[in-house]
Amino acid sequence: MQLSSNRENNRLVLSVSGRVDTVTAPELEKCINDNMEGVTELILDLKDMTYTSSAGLRVLLKAQKLMNKQGAMKLVNVNSDVMEVLEMTGFTDILTIE
C-alpha cells in the first residue's frame, strides 16, 4: 500500500493505492489520525486501491465516525472491485461515495 496526502486549509485529500489488509491497515489508520487536526473535509481517493479486507473497512468506519464529529468524509474514484466489497458489507449505506 502507498499513501499520499494533499492538504489545503481544512481539506485533506488522501490517495490510497494497493492493498489495504491486516498488515497495511494500521499504517492507513495512523496516517488518517496523524493528519486530522483542523480537518473538516476528508476525501479518500481510492482510484488505485486494489483490495480491502475487513481491517481496511474498520479503518474507513473509524474515519467516518471521527469525521461525523468534525466535518464530512467522502470516498471518490472507487474501482469496481472495492465497490463490490463496500456493497456486500453495507458500507455504501454508511459512507458517502462519489
Disulfide bonds with the S-S distance in Angstrom:
none
